[in-house]
């Protein structure tokens, strides 16, 4: 799935759940329903909102700070196809798996541990 499509589908799903939760909450408040329906409505609003506030910006960052971004932002750190750290100049670049769900790897400087880009 393309990154833009993934972000849009996550946003659409979150908004749909939030709308459904708002409908449940409004109906339960107007009907004088018990606390279960009100809690369910509130949870259907709060959980997707927290996903949108915490997870989507991280996904956006992981998908935008790529090697192409690094080359465009720090052209002095690329010498003959060899990637170096923009901070200390070291060419000891290490990769670590960051997120099991998205499969992203972070590329870090082996000397100063500066985050360089994601793939």
Secondary structure, 3 states (H helix, E strand, C coil): CCHHHHHHHHHHHHHHHHHHHHHHHHHHHHHCCCHHHHHHHHHHHHHHHHHHHHHHHHHHHHHHCCHHHHHHHCHHHEECCEECCCCCCCCCEEEEECCCCCCCEEEEECCCCCEEEEC
